[in-house]
């Protein structure tokens, strides 16, 4: 049943992209919210009731809320930047929830943290060379990318040291999530919006969230 919900998520995400392209922003927010609700439902259906599943479910719920907030910036354009920053903060808390789930599973926490910090620095140096943004957005971006890069470092570390269906599916989901965020940042602040990048951003994002939700079947 969770995979059926995943298929519905993909359909709703596709319709969302079409409606957003037509600049019907209120309808787009509703469709995006419904698409995101699907990965929450998929997570609940996949949940095996283990202790580590609770923060992951929380992360999925937080992600759903953040999705709505990010697109509300198009509805309330006069307060668009403030709404966008709030959405990023909410997403950040979602990454913290995911990290709270997988960090205790790590047998090399210090190494993963150090690698995460190094990768964040390298990635942000590259990103900041590609974009033009206000200082507040750059600061938020560094913290946000730092959180999801740290999540990826821990998730990949867990996969290497304790390979399993859960660590594998979760790690791939986290990687797709990170790539989608990088695409979003480049497309939003890179100087020129490209619909192809928007499609890539949304496709990678929902694939990542669904994989994180599905991973609960093996936790």
Order of alpha helices (4+ residues) and beta strands (2+ residues): alpha-alpha-alpha-alpha-alpha-alpha-alpha-alpha
